[in-house]
Amino acid sequence: MRTIICTATLLLSAGTAFASGGIWCSAEDAAATFQVEAGVTRGMGGPTFNFRGDLEILGRPSDDSLRKTVFEDSNLTQYWLDGKELRLNIYREHEVAQRFNSVELTILTKTSDEGVYDGRYTLAIYDAAADTDQEGKPVEVTGKVSCGVE
C-alpha cells in the first residue's frame, strides 16, 4: 500500500512540473531599465505565481524613492497571454512623508516568433512632491520591450 501511495504522489508531482511555464520581459534604454518575470500555470485560466521584478528610472536622483522599485506578486494588477499577445499592468505605490508616489508599468506586446513577444512599454510616474499644481497627472515615458514565454 505504501508503494502505491508513493508512486501516485511521484506521478502527480511530475504532472505538476509539466503544467507550468513562465513569462519574462526586459527593457533597457535612456529612460529606464527593468526586468519582470512570473510563473504561469497551464489551464484553469493560466494564473501567474511568483511574480517579481526590478525597475530603475534613470532620470531620477540616486536618493529618490522612485528611482528603484521592486515588484512582487501583489503588484501585477492585470495580465493577458494568448497566442498573439502578452500584456502586463504592474502598479506600485511608495509612501514618502505622508504622500503617496506611484509607478505604473504597462507592457503591450505581440508575438513575433514562437515564444517571443516584442512591443512597447509605458511607464507612468507620479511624484506627489513635484505635483505642485495638484493636477495629479503622472509623467509618462515609453520605450521598446522584449518578452518571452515558455
Salt bridges, closest charged atoms under 4 A:
GLU37 OE2 - ARG52 NH2 2.69
GLU56 OE2 - ARG67 NH2 2.91
ASP64 OD2 - ARG60 NE 2.53
GLU85 OE2 - ARG87 NH2 3.11
GLU85 OE2 - LYS110 NZ 3.65
ASP127 OD2 - ARG60 NH2 2.56
GLU135 OE1 - LYS137 NZ 3.73
